[in-house]
Amino acid sequence: MQKDFATSIVRTLRERGHKAYLVGGCVRDLLLGREPADYDVTTDATPDQVMSIFPVTYAVGAQFGVVLVPVPTPRMDAACMPDRDATGYISPHAYVVEVATFRSDIGYSDGRHPDEVRFSKDPREDVVRRDFTINGLLLDPLAEGPLHDCVLDYVGGNEDLKAGIIRTIGEPSRRFSEDKLRLLRAIRFAARFGYKVDTATFAAIRTHAPQIHQVSRERVRNELTRMLMEGHAREAFLLLDNAGLLHELLPEIEAMKGVKQPPQFHPEGDVFVHTLLLLEKLPHPCSMTLAWGALLHDVGKPPTFRVVPERIRFDGHVDVGVKMAEEICQRLRFSTDDTNQVLALVDNHMRFAHAMRMSESTFKKFVRMPHFQEHLELHRLDCQASHGDLATYDFTREKMAALPPEAIRPAPLVTGDDLIAAGHEPGPRFKEMLSAVEDGQLEGRLLNREQALQFVAQEFPVPK
């Protein structure tokens, strides 16, 4: 449906006398036999012309020649501007095609956006200002014949696709000087497709790595998140490290290298090796918060490493790790909700070691944490990336399955109003009393309101 809609846009532009092609990642993915996530169109029509041709458009980047054309719906109007998701992309519930005018870019003084855009009538001129050869292919979706015969290739993208190479279009240093985000995009594409980065391109990445800070923190976060979530996180972070970008963006992760761990618990090696193994095992797809929780769960180990006689210890690494993870989330401008969940994952990942010895009330409170399945999944990954013992994971799953929801989160037997009616003055002690009643309820000692009130009267007598 998406390809059909994008093709209809090309057809409409052609019928109005304009040149138009599919371009970029969608062409690359089609040639690789993959389903594109979205489709882009490039044309010699100006933004004003595009907006006059299609009944509903969004001029989100008209100054750069970019207009969004949505799939028409019966009640669509300008107020229906689709939302963007956590990574900055248009949400799929309102599918749009990005239509961009052929252009050349002049000057990139901020290292991210062109200072001036000049519209063009020549598709070749548009292609040569793009980032990588594999993203510089044009496809005529109206042409007949085999897919490869319908592709216009001005930059050698077909050859690089076949050879599995990420290469800049033109001189690498110039491409990266124009837009520092391309440093991360090169790494992401190489990891996603299992490609090699061209030698000159990789050398330029290393040279320009210290300039990555010119890119907004939100954009950096989005690219790193995609690397974590696209199914090849281990390869991506090894490339980031080799390119010097890990040092610039996440020195806390780089610091894990060479930090030894107790071999009886971590036969796989140091903290960095363990973290990469865990990233390799991330399910695909997975949530953003699980991915970042996996990356950061042991971030507190390097600063707490110490050796006592014949033992390696990381005393307090969880508390230190939570503070470090919070700094990283703030630095990368995570939302409050995402930050809270990532910190919860870091904060609780060691609690599974006590799961088999927890009291009934403690266990039930533990497993009813928000998004507990992410905690359980992180524990599974943590075990598989170290000693491989899943006994606690299996125990937790089996015990949870045997507990009905009302046993984990029962209706309260006693409320604050009941405590007031019993003669207690409202105050901080209310929380202690209500918590004690809930523990008795969760452990099966208190079965009804009468027993609960009697328990309160015995354990918390009203002061005279």
LUMZA-41900 format. One record per residue (C-alpha): residue number from 1; x, y, z. Coordinates in Angstrom, 1 decimal, always signed. Example, Ala and Ser with C-alpha at 12.3 -4.5 7.8 and 13.67 -1.06 7.14 Angstrom:
# LUMZA-41900
<1 <+12.3 -4.5 +7.8>>
<2 <+13.7 -1.1 +7.1>>
# end
This chain:
# LUMZA-41900
<1 <+0.0 +0.0 +0.0>>
<2 <+2.8 +2.4 +0.9>>
<3 <+4.7 +1.7 -2.3>>
<4 <+1.5 +2.1 -4.3>>
<5 <+0.8 +5.5 -2.7>>
<6 <+4.3 +6.7 -3.4>>
<7 <+4.1 +5.5 -6.9>>
<8 <+0.8 +7.4 -7.3>>
<9 <+2.6 +10.6 -6.2>>
<10 <+5.3 +10.0 -8.9>>
<11 <+2.6 +9.4 -11.5>>
<12 <+0.7 +12.5 -10.6>>
<13 <+3.8 +14.7 -10.7>>
<14 <+4.8 +13.2 -14.1>>
<15 <+1.2 +13.9 -15.4>>
<16 <+1.8 +17.5 -14.4>>
<17 <+4.9 +17.7 -16.5>>
<18 <+7.5 +17.1 -13.7>>
<19 <+10.4 +14.7 -13.3>>
<20 <+9.9 +12.4 -10.3>>
<21 <+11.5 +9.3 -8.8>>
<22 <+11.6 +7.2 -5.7>>
<23 <+14.9 +7.9 -3.9>>
<24 <+17.1 +6.9 -1.0>>
<25 <+16.5 +4.2 +1.6>>
<26 <+13.4 +2.8 +0.0>>
<27 <+15.3 +2.1 -3.3>>
<28 <+18.1 +0.5 -1.4>>
<29 <+15.8 -1.7 +0.6>>
<30 <+13.8 -2.8 -2.5>>
<31 <+17.0 -3.8 -4.2>>
<32 <+18.0 -5.8 -1.2>>
<33 <+14.7 -7.5 -1.1>>
<34 <+13.6 -5.8 +2.1>>
<35 <+10.4 -4.1 +2.9>>
<36 <+11.1 -0.3 +3.2>>
<37 <+9.9 +1.4 +6.4>>
<38 <+8.9 +4.4 +4.3>>
<39 <+9.1 +5.9 +0.8>>
<40 <+10.6 +9.2 -0.4>>
<41 <+10.0 +10.9 -3.7>>
<42 <+12.4 +13.4 -5.3>>
<43 <+11.2 +15.8 -8.1>>
<44 <+12.0 +18.9 -10.0>>
<45 <+8.7 +20.4 -8.8>>
<46 <+9.2 +23.2 -6.2>>
<47 <+7.5 +23.0 -2.8>>
<48 <+4.9 +25.5 -3.9>>
<49 <+4.1 +23.4 -7.0>>
<50 <+3.9 +20.2 -4.9>>
<51 <+1.5 +21.9 -2.5>>
<52 <-0.6 +23.2 -5.3>>
<53 <-0.9 +19.7 -6.9>>
<54 <-1.9 +17.7 -3.8>>
<55 <-4.9 +18.7 -1.8>>
<56 <-3.4 +18.2 +1.7>>
<57 <+0.3 +18.7 +2.4>>
<58 <+2.6 +19.6 +5.3>>
<59 <+5.3 +22.0 +4.6>>
<60 <+7.6 +20.7 +7.4>>
<61 <+10.8 +21.6 +5.5>>
<62 <+9.8 +23.7 +2.6>>
<63 <+12.8 +26.0 +3.0>>
<64 <+14.9 +22.8 +2.2>>
<65 <+12.5 +21.7 -0.5>>
<66 <+10.7 +19.1 +1.7>>
<67 <+6.9 +18.6 +1.7>>
<68 <+5.0 +15.7 +3.3>>
<69 <+2.1 +14.3 +1.4>>
<70 <-0.3 +12.1 +3.5>>
<71 <-2.5 +9.2 +2.4>>
<72 <-5.8 +11.0 +1.9>>
<73 <-8.7 +10.2 +4.3>>
<74 <-12.3 +11.5 +4.2>>
<75 <-11.8 +14.0 +7.1>>
<76 <-8.2 +14.9 +6.6>>
<77 <-7.2 +18.6 +6.9>>
<78 <-4.3 +20.7 +8.1>>
<79 <-5.2 +20.0 +11.7>>
<80 <-4.4 +16.4 +11.3>>
<81 <-0.6 +16.8 +11.2>>
<82 <+0.7 +13.4 +12.2>>
<83 <+2.7 +13.0 +15.4>>
<84 <+6.3 +12.0 +15.5>>
<85 <+7.4 +9.0 +17.5>>
<86 <+10.2 +8.8 +20.1>>
<87 <+12.9 +8.6 +17.4>>
<88 <+11.6 +11.6 +15.5>>
<89 <+9.8 +9.7 +12.7>>
<90 <+6.3 +10.3 +11.6>>
<91 <+4.0 +7.9 +13.4>>
<92 <+2.8 +5.1 +11.1>>
<93 <-0.9 +5.6 +12.0>>
<94 <-0.9 +8.6 +9.6>>
<95 <+1.3 +7.4 +6.7>>
<96 <+3.0 +10.1 +4.7>>
<97 <+5.5 +10.3 +1.8>>
<98 <+8.3 +12.9 +1.9>>
<99 <+8.5 +14.7 -1.4>>
<100 <+11.7 +16.7 -1.9>>
<101 <+12.7 +19.1 -4.7>>
<102 <+16.0 +18.4 -6.6>>
<103 <+18.5 +20.7 -5.0>>
<104 <+22.1 +21.5 -4.3>>
<105 <+23.3 +22.6 -0.8>>
<106 <+25.6 +25.5 -0.2>>
<107 <+27.5 +25.9 +3.0>>
<108 <+27.1 +24.0 +6.3>>
<109 <+28.3 +26.4 +8.9>>
<110 <+26.5 +24.6 +11.8>>
<111 <+27.8 +21.2 +10.7>>
<112 <+24.3 +19.9 +10.3>>
<113 <+22.0 +22.0 +8.0>>
<114 <+22.8 +23.8 +4.7>>
<115 <+23.1 +27.5 +4.8>>
<116 <+21.5 +27.9 +1.4>>
<117 <+19.5 +25.6 -0.8>>
<118 <+19.2 +26.0 -4.6>>
<119 <+16.5 +24.1 -6.3>>
<120 <+17.5 +22.3 -9.5>>
<121 <+16.0 +20.6 -12.5>>
<122 <+18.8 +17.9 -12.7>>
<123 <+18.4 +14.7 -10.6>>
<124 <+22.1 +14.1 -10.8>>
<125 <+22.8 +17.4 -9.1>>
<126 <+20.4 +16.3 -6.3>>
<127 <+22.0 +12.9 -5.8>>
<128 <+25.6 +14.0 -5.5>>
<129 <+24.8 +16.1 -2.4>>
<130 <+23.4 +13.0 -0.5>>
<131 <+25.3 +11.0 +2.1>>
<132 <+26.2 +7.5 +1.0>>
<133 <+26.3 +5.7 -2.4>>
<134 <+23.8 +3.1 -1.3>>
<135 <+21.3 +5.9 -0.4>>
<136 <+21.9 +7.8 -3.7>>
<137 <+19.9 +5.5 -6.1>>
<138 <+16.8 +6.7 -8.0>>
<139 <+14.0 +4.3 -9.0>>
<140 <+11.5 +4.9 -11.8>>
<141 <+8.4 +3.0 -10.4>>
<142 <+6.5 +3.5 -13.6>>
<143 <+9.1 +1.9 -15.8>>
<144 <+8.6 -1.7 -17.0>>
<145 <+11.1 -4.4 -16.7>>
<146 <+13.3 -6.0 -14.0>>
<147 <+13.8 -3.8 -10.9>>
<148 <+17.5 -3.2 -11.5>>
<149 <+16.8 -1.9 -15.0>>
<150 <+14.5 +0.8 -13.5>>
<151 <+17.3 +2.3 -11.3>>
<152 <+19.3 +5.4 -12.1>>
<153 <+22.7 +5.2 -10.5>>
<154 <+25.0 +8.2 -10.8>>
<155 <+27.2 +7.4 -7.8>>
<156 <+28.1 +3.7 -8.0>>
<157 <+25.5 +2.7 -5.4>>
<158 <+24.6 -0.5 -7.1>>
<159 <+28.2 -1.8 -7.0>>
<160 <+28.6 -0.9 -3.3>>
<161 <+25.3 -2.7 -2.5>>
<162 <+26.6 -5.8 -4.2>>
<163 <+30.0 -5.5 -2.5>>
<164 <+28.5 -4.7 +0.9>>
<165 <+30.3 -1.3 +1.3>>
<166 <+29.3 +1.9 +3.1>>
<167 <+31.0 +4.7 +1.1>>
<168 <+30.3 +8.4 +1.0>>
<169 <+29.2 +10.1 -2.2>>
<170 <+32.2 +12.1 -3.1>>
<171 <+35.1 +13.1 -0.8>>
<172 <+34.4 +11.7 +2.7>>
<173 <+35.7 +14.6 +4.7>>
<174 <+33.5 +17.0 +2.8>>
<175 <+30.4 +14.9 +3.3>>
<176 <+31.1 +14.6 +7.1>>
<177 <+32.0 +18.3 +7.4>>
<178 <+28.6 +19.1 +5.9>>
<179 <+26.6 +17.0 +8.3>>
<180 <+28.1 +15.4 +11.4>>
<181 <+25.0 +13.2 +11.9>>
<182 <+26.4 +11.2 +9.0>>
<183 <+29.1 +9.9 +11.2>>
<184 <+26.6 +8.0 +13.2>>
<185 <+24.5 +7.1 +10.2>>
<186 <+27.5 +5.4 +8.5>>
<187 <+28.0 +3.3 +11.6>>
<188 <+24.3 +2.4 +11.9>>
<189 <+24.0 +1.3 +8.2>>
<190 <+27.2 -0.7 +8.4>>
<191 <+25.9 -2.6 +11.5>>
<192 <+22.4 -3.0 +10.2>>
<193 <+23.4 -4.5 +6.9>>
<194 <+26.6 -6.2 +8.0>>
<195 <+28.6 -4.1 +5.6>>
<196 <+32.2 -2.9 +5.7>>
<197 <+32.9 +0.8 +5.9>>
<198 <+35.1 +2.0 +3.0>>
<199 <+38.6 +2.6 +4.3>>
<200 <+38.7 +6.3 +3.3>>
<201 <+35.2 +6.8 +4.7>>
<202 <+36.1 +5.2 +8.0>>
<203 <+39.3 +7.2 +8.3>>
<204 <+37.2 +10.4 +7.9>>
<205 <+34.8 +9.2 +10.6>>
<206 <+37.7 +8.9 +13.0>>
<207 <+39.0 +12.3 +12.1>>
<208 <+35.6 +14.0 +12.5>>
<209 <+34.5 +12.0 +15.6>>
<210 <+35.3 +14.9 +18.1>>
<211 <+33.0 +17.1 +16.1>>
<212 <+29.9 +14.9 +16.7>>
<213 <+28.9 +17.3 +19.6>>
<214 <+27.7 +19.7 +16.9>>
<215 <+24.7 +17.4 +16.4>>
<216 <+21.8 +18.0 +18.8>>
<217 <+21.6 +15.6 +21.7>>
<218 <+18.2 +14.4 +20.6>>
<219 <+19.5 +13.4 +17.2>>
<220 <+22.4 +11.6 +18.8>>
<221 <+20.0 +9.8 +21.1>>
<222 <+17.8 +8.8 +18.2>>
<223 <+20.7 +7.3 +16.2>>
<224 <+22.1 +5.4 +19.2>>
<225 <+18.6 +4.1 +20.0>>
<226 <+18.2 +2.8 +16.4>>
<227 <+21.5 +1.1 +16.7>>
<228 <+20.4 -0.7 +19.9>>
<229 <+17.0 -1.6 +18.5>>
<230 <+17.7 -2.7 +14.9>>
<231 <+19.1 -6.1 +15.8>>
<232 <+22.8 -5.6 +15.4>>
<233 <+23.7 -3.6 +18.5>>
<234 <+26.9 -5.4 +19.3>>
<235 <+28.3 -4.7 +15.9>>
<236 <+27.2 -1.1 +16.1>>
<237 <+28.9 -0.5 +19.4>>
<238 <+32.1 -2.2 +18.3>>
<239 <+32.2 +0.1 +15.3>>
<240 <+31.4 +3.2 +17.5>>
<241 <+34.4 +2.2 +19.7>>
<242 <+36.8 +1.7 +16.8>>
<243 <+35.7 +5.0 +15.2>>
<244 <+36.3 +7.0 +18.4>>
<245 <+32.6 +7.9 +18.6>>
<246 <+32.0 +5.8 +21.8>>
<247 <+34.7 +7.8 +23.5>>
<248 <+33.0 +11.1 +22.5>>
<249 <+29.4 +10.1 +23.3>>
<250 <+29.4 +7.4 +25.9>>
<251 <+32.7 +7.4 +27.7>>
<252 <+31.0 +5.6 +30.6>>
<253 <+30.6 +2.6 +28.3>>
<254 <+34.2 +2.8 +27.0>>
<255 <+35.4 +2.7 +30.6>>
<256 <+34.0 -0.8 +30.9>>
<257 <+36.9 -2.1 +28.7>>
<258 <+39.4 -4.1 +30.7>>
<259 <+37.4 -4.0 +33.9>>
<260 <+37.7 -7.6 +35.1>>
<261 <+34.9 -9.6 +36.7>>
<262 <+34.8 -12.6 +39.1>>
<263 <+35.3 -15.6 +36.7>>
<264 <+32.9 -17.8 +38.6>>
<265 <+30.0 -15.5 +37.8>>
<266 <+31.4 -14.0 +34.5>>
<267 <+33.5 -16.5 +32.6>>
<268 <+32.9 -14.5 +29.4>>
<269 <+35.3 -11.7 +30.4>>
<270 <+35.4 -8.1 +31.4>>
<271 <+32.4 -5.7 +31.8>>
<272 <+32.6 -4.4 +28.2>>
<273 <+32.7 -8.0 +26.8>>
<274 <+29.7 -8.9 +29.0>>
<275 <+27.7 -5.8 +27.9>>
<276 <+28.4 -6.4 +24.2>>
<277 <+27.3 -10.1 +24.6>>
<278 <+24.1 -8.9 +26.2>>
<279 <+23.4 -6.4 +23.4>>
<280 <+24.0 -9.2 +20.9>>
<281 <+21.1 -11.2 +22.6>>
<282 <+18.6 -8.3 +22.6>>
<283 <+15.4 -9.5 +21.0>>
<284 <+14.4 -7.8 +17.8>>
<285 <+12.3 -5.8 +18.0>>
<286 <+12.6 -4.7 +21.6>>
<287 <+11.6 -1.6 +23.5>>
<288 <+13.7 +1.5 +23.7>>
<289 <+13.9 +1.3 +27.5>>
<290 <+14.9 -2.4 +27.6>>
<291 <+17.7 -1.6 +25.0>>
<292 <+19.1 +1.3 +27.1>>
<293 <+18.6 -0.7 +30.3>>
<294 <+20.7 -3.5 +28.8>>
<295 <+23.4 -1.1 +27.8>>
<296 <+23.6 +0.7 +31.1>>
<297 <+22.8 -2.0 +33.7>>
<298 <+26.5 -2.4 +34.7>>
<299 <+27.6 +1.2 +34.0>>
<300 <+28.4 +1.6 +37.8>>
<301 <+31.0 -1.2 +37.8>>
<302 <+34.1 +0.6 +36.5>>
<303 <+34.1 +3.3 +39.2>>
<304 <+33.4 +0.7 +42.0>>
<305 <+35.9 -1.9 +40.9>>
<306 <+38.2 -3.1 +43.7>>
<307 <+40.2 -6.2 +44.5>>
<308 <+40.2 -7.6 +48.0>>
<309 <+42.2 -10.7 +48.9>>
<310 <+41.5 -13.2 +46.0>>
<311 <+38.2 -11.5 +45.2>>
<312 <+36.9 -8.8 +42.8>>
<313 <+34.2 -6.6 +44.2>>
<314 <+31.8 -3.9 +42.9>>
<315 <+30.4 -2.6 +46.1>>
<316 <+27.5 -0.2 +45.6>>
<317 <+27.7 -0.5 +41.8>>
<318 <+23.9 -0.4 +41.5>>
<319 <+23.5 +2.9 +43.3>>
<320 <+26.4 +4.4 +41.5>>
<321 <+25.1 +3.0 +38.2>>
<322 <+21.6 +4.6 +38.7>>
<323 <+23.2 +8.0 +39.2>>
<324 <+25.4 +7.6 +36.1>>
<325 <+22.5 +6.3 +34.0>>
<326 <+20.4 +9.3 +35.1>>
<327 <+23.2 +11.7 +34.0>>
<328 <+23.4 +9.9 +30.6>>
<329 <+19.6 +10.0 +30.1>>
<330 <+19.6 +13.7 +31.0>>
<331 <+22.5 +14.4 +28.7>>
<332 <+20.7 +12.7 +25.8>>
<333 <+17.4 +14.4 +26.6>>
<334 <+15.3 +11.3 +27.3>>
<335 <+11.7 +11.8 +28.3>>
<336 <+10.9 +11.6 +32.0>>
<337 <+9.0 +8.3 +31.5>>
<338 <+11.7 +6.7 +29.6>>
<339 <+14.4 +7.9 +32.0>>
<340 <+12.4 +6.5 +35.0>>
<341 <+12.1 +3.1 +33.4>>
<342 <+15.7 +2.9 +32.3>>
<343 <+16.8 +3.8 +35.9>>
<344 <+14.4 +1.2 +37.3>>
<345 <+16.0 -1.5 +35.2>>
<346 <+19.4 -0.5 +36.4>>
<347 <+18.3 -0.2 +40.0>>
<348 <+16.6 -3.6 +40.2>>
<349 <+18.6 -5.9 +38.0>>
<350 <+20.5 -7.4 +41.0>>
<351 <+17.3 -8.1 +43.0>>
<352 <+16.7 -11.3 +41.1>>
<353 <+19.6 -12.9 +43.0>>
<354 <+17.3 -12.9 +46.1>>
<355 <+14.0 -13.9 +44.3>>
<356 <+14.1 -17.5 +45.6>>
<357 <+14.5 -16.3 +49.2>>
<358 <+12.0 -13.4 +49.1>>
<359 <+9.0 -13.5 +51.4>>
<360 <+5.6 -13.8 +49.7>>
<361 <+4.9 -10.1 +50.2>>
<362 <+8.3 -9.0 +48.9>>
<363 <+8.1 -11.2 +45.9>>
<364 <+4.6 -10.0 +45.0>>
<365 <+5.6 -6.4 +45.3>>
<366 <+8.7 -7.1 +43.2>>
<367 <+6.8 -8.7 +40.3>>
<368 <+4.1 -6.0 +40.2>>
<369 <+6.6 -3.3 +39.4>>
<370 <+5.6 -1.3 +36.3>>
<371 <+6.8 -3.0 +33.1>>
<372 <+8.1 -6.0 +35.1>>
<373 <+8.4 -8.1 +31.9>>
<374 <+11.3 -5.8 +30.9>>
<375 <+13.0 -6.5 +34.2>>
<376 <+12.5 -10.2 +33.7>>
<377 <+13.8 -10.0 +30.2>>
<378 <+16.9 -8.1 +31.2>>
<379 <+17.6 -10.7 +33.9>>
<380 <+17.4 -13.4 +31.3>>
<381 <+19.7 -11.6 +29.0>>
<382 <+22.1 -10.9 +31.8>>
<383 <+22.3 -14.5 +32.7>>
<384 <+22.7 -15.7 +29.1>>
<385 <+25.6 -13.2 +28.6>>
<386 <+27.4 -14.5 +31.7>>
<387 <+27.1 -17.8 +33.7>>
<388 <+24.1 -19.1 +31.7>>
<389 <+22.1 -20.2 +34.7>>
<390 <+18.4 -19.5 +34.2>>
<391 <+17.2 -21.1 +37.4>>
<392 <+16.0 -17.9 +39.0>>
<393 <+14.4 -16.7 +35.7>>
<394 <+12.5 -20.0 +35.4>>
<395 <+11.5 -19.9 +39.1>>
<396 <+10.2 -16.3 +38.8>>
<397 <+8.2 -17.1 +35.6>>
<398 <+6.7 -20.2 +37.1>>
<399 <+5.7 -18.6 +40.4>>
<400 <+4.2 -15.6 +38.6>>
<401 <+2.2 -18.0 +36.3>>
<402 <+0.8 -19.7 +39.4>>
<403 <-0.3 -16.5 +41.0>>
<404 <-3.7 -15.0 +39.9>>
<405 <-3.6 -11.2 +39.4>>
<406 <-5.7 -10.6 +42.5>>
<407 <-3.1 -12.4 +44.6>>
<408 <-0.4 -10.1 +43.4>>
<409 <-2.4 -6.8 +43.6>>
<410 <-5.4 -7.5 +45.9>>
<411 <-7.9 -4.9 +46.9>>
<412 <-6.9 -3.2 +50.2>>
<413 <-8.4 -4.6 +53.4>>
<414 <-7.9 -1.3 +55.3>>
<415 <-7.9 +2.3 +54.1>>
<416 <-6.8 +5.6 +55.6>>
<417 <-10.4 +6.3 +56.5>>
<418 <-10.5 +3.1 +58.5>>
<419 <-7.4 +4.1 +60.5>>
<420 <-9.0 +7.5 +61.2>>
<421 <-12.2 +5.9 +62.3>>
<422 <-10.1 +3.7 +64.7>>
<423 <-8.7 +6.8 +66.3>>
<424 <-5.4 +7.3 +64.6>>
<425 <-4.2 +10.8 +63.7>>
<426 <-3.3 +11.2 +60.0>>
<427 <+0.4 +11.4 +59.5>>
<428 <+3.6 +9.6 +58.2>>
<429 <+2.8 +6.5 +60.3>>
<430 <-0.2 +5.8 +58.1>>
<431 <+2.1 +4.5 +55.4>>
<432 <+3.8 +2.1 +57.8>>
<433 <+0.5 +0.8 +59.1>>
<434 <-1.1 +0.3 +55.6>>
<435 <+2.1 -1.4 +54.4>>
<436 <+2.2 -3.8 +57.3>>
<437 <-1.5 -4.7 +56.6>>
<438 <-0.7 -5.2 +52.9>>
<439 <+2.3 -7.5 +53.8>>
<440 <+0.0 -9.6 +56.0>>
<441 <-2.6 -9.8 +53.2>>
<442 <+0.0 -10.7 +50.6>>
<443 <+1.5 -13.4 +52.8>>
<444 <-2.0 -14.9 +53.5>>
<445 <-2.0 -14.0 +57.2>>
<446 <-4.8 -11.5 +56.9>>
<447 <-7.8 -12.7 +55.0>>
<448 <-10.5 -10.1 +55.6>>
<449 <-11.2 -6.6 +56.9>>
<450 <-11.9 -7.7 +60.4>>
<451 <-8.6 -9.6 +60.8>>
<452 <-6.8 -6.6 +59.3>>
<453 <-8.4 -4.1 +61.8>>
<454 <-7.6 -6.5 +64.7>>
<455 <-4.0 -6.7 +63.5>>
<456 <-3.8 -2.9 +63.4>>
<457 <-5.2 -2.6 +66.9>>
<458 <-2.7 -5.1 +68.3>>
<459 <+0.4 -3.9 +66.4>>
<460 <-0.3 -0.2 +66.3>>
<461 <-2.4 +0.8 +69.4>>
<462 <-3.9 +4.3 +69.4>>
<463 <-1.7 +6.6 +71.6>>
<464 <-3.5 +7.7 +74.8>>
# end
